[in-house]
Amino acid sequence: MDERTSQIVGEINDERQRLGDNIAELERKVRDSTSWRMYFERKPWMVLGLALGGGFLLSALFTPRSR
């Protein structure tokens, strides 16, 4: 019975390690997917285009209209 208990404890520890590794990988993926720097590294022209478009939109919204 003691040998079986040791085996179960070993399996639990192995599974705990795998879960920890999976959580660390998930955290890295979430951090990368929310990082504007990662988007810029992958698609710099898209990010620059969005920034330019956002600038035009903001200037159109906040520029006073002449009569």
C-alpha positions in Angstrom: 0.0 0.0 0.0 2.9 2.4 0.8 4.3 1.9 -2.7 1.0 2.7 -4.3 0.7 5.8 -2.2 4.2 7.0 -3.3 3.2 6.4 -6.9 0.0 8.5 -6.5 1.9 11.3 -4.8 4.5 11.2 -7.6 1.7 11.4 -10.3 0.1 14.3 -8.4 3.4 16.2 -8.3 4.0 15.5 -12.0 0.5 16.8 -12.9 1.0 19.9 -10.7 4.3 20.6 -12.6 2.5 20.3 -15.9 -0.3 22.5 -14.8 2.2 25.1 -13.6 4.0 25.0 -17.0 0.6 25.4 -18.8 -0.4 28.4 -16.7 3.0 30.0 -17.3 2.6 29.5 -21.1 -1.0 30.9 -21.0 0.2 34.0 -19.0 2.9 34.6 -21.6 0.4 34.3 -24.5 -2.0 36.7 -22.8 0.8 39.2 -22.1 2.0 39.0 -25.7 -1.5 39.3 -27.2 -2.2 42.5 -25.2 1.2 44.1 -25.9 1.2 46.8 -28.5 5.0 46.2 -28.9 4.3 42.7 -30.0 1.8 43.9 -32.6 4.3 46.5 -33.8 7.1 43.8 -34.2 4.8 41.6 -36.2 2.9 44.2 -38.3 4.6 47.6 -38.1 2.7 49.1 -41.1 -0.7 48.1 -39.7 0.1 49.7 -36.3 1.4 52.9 -38.0 -1.7 53.0 -40.2 -4.0 52.7 -37.2 -2.1 55.4 -35.4 -2.4 57.7 -38.4 -6.1 57.0 -38.8 -6.7 57.5 -35.2 -4.9 60.9 -35.3 -7.0 62.0 -38.3 -10.2 60.9 -36.5 -9.3 62.8 -33.3 -8.3 65.9 -35.2 -11.6 65.8 -37.1 -13.6 65.4 -33.8 -11.8 68.2 -31.9 -11.1 70.8 -34.6 -13.6 73.6 -34.4 -15.8 74.0 -37.5 -15.7 77.3 -39.3 -18.9 79.1 -40.3 
